[in-house]
Amino acid sequence: MPVPKGLTALRNSGGTLTATRIGDGQDVLILHSLLTDWTAFEPVLPWLARRFRVTIVNLPGFHGSKPAEASIEAYASRVSEAFDDFAIGKDAIVIANGFGGTVALAMALTHGRRFAKLVLSDVAAGFPPEGRKAFEVMAEKVAKEGLGSVATIAANRVFHPAYLKDHPEAVEQRRQILLKVDPDAFIAACRALTKADFLPRLNDIINPALVLCGGLDAATPPALCRAVAEAIPNARYVELADCGHCPPLEQPGAFIAAIQDFVSG
């Protein structure tokens, strides 16, 4: 994977996990969504890198990270290898979007003492039947027709209609990103989300959390995000108006404004 100037490519000792890194100081670990890759955080990287040492992990199946089993716990176990293998400090802040946020919830339940804070953007602890069905439909479509076949579905889940009207190129951008993903890993992740059900356990999370949600997010509607914030003992909820599933990509300025006090405090 080509790495832009200023970013360092990383691979863990077991060869199962890849990442990119930029900046110095307190650690920030970023987990991207299933329908995006690490570049979804590119608009906010300059701000973060001036304040933190930022490590963006490529989820299993993305950019050289090896696929994992079809469970959120398996993904969380794999991503947790980053803490030791990439020498991430215990004062680290984990920032996660979408599927990466669900993985981060599982990490907080099993490795919560390994990092300090959570910033969860557009995340669900589990999905209602219609949401689970959507992931199963995507998995089946990819199995039959390949990843390029879900580009339009992905764009419509990441962005809202007004954004897509102003940015018609977004569908092709989703296609190009998805074509670089291991299809079996994408299918495994979709099926992992159909089984995720962490809401009853979120009261056990010890990490302070900031939960953000785009008010127009169709993939993870605000009600699911609010439920996460209400279940975590030390959590706060912020909703970003006129924004879809990926605020760091769609509204980087609003995303930074929403998190800056929490991550700097």
Stockholm file with secondary structure:
# STOCKHOLM 1.0

chainA/1-265         MPVPKGLTALRNSGGTLTATRIGDGQDVLILHSLLTDWTAFEPVLPWLARRFRVTIVNLPGFHGSKPAEASIEAYASRVSEAFDDFAIGKDAIVIANGFGGTVALAMALTHGRRFAKLVLSDVAAGFPPEGRKAFEVMAEKVAKEGLGSVATIAANRVFHPAYLKDHPEAVEQRRQILLKVDPDAFIAACRALTKADFLPRLNDIINPALVLCGGLDAATPPALCRAVAEAIPNARYVELADCGHCPPLEQPGAFIAAIQDFVSG
#=GR chainA/1-265 SS CCCCTTCEEEECTTSSCEEEEEECSSEEEEECCTTSCGGGGGGGHHHHHTTSEEEEECCTTSTTCCCCCSSHHHHHHHHHHHHHHTTCCTTCEEEEETHHHHHHHHHHHHHGGGCSEEEEESCCSBCCHHHHHHHHHHHHHHHHHCGGGGHHHHHHHHSCHHHHHHCTTHHHHHHHHHTTSCHHHHHHHHHHHHHCBCGGGGGGCCSCEEEEEETTCSSSCHHHHHHHHHHSTTEEEEEETTCCSCHHHHCHHHHHHHHHHHHHC
#=GC SS_cons         CCCCTTCEEEECTTSSCEEEEEECSSEEEEECCTTSCGGGGGGGHHHHHTTSEEEEECCTTSTTCCCCCSSHHHHHHHHHHHHHHTTCCTTCEEEEETHHHHHHHHHHHHHGGGCSEEEEESCCSBCCHHHHHHHHHHHHHHHHHCGGGGHHHHHHHHSCHHHHHHCTTHHHHHHHHHTTSCHHHHHHHHHHHHHCBCGGGGGGCCSCEEEEEETTCSSSCHHHHHHHHHHSTTEEEEEETTCCSCHHHHCHHHHHHHHHHHHHC
//
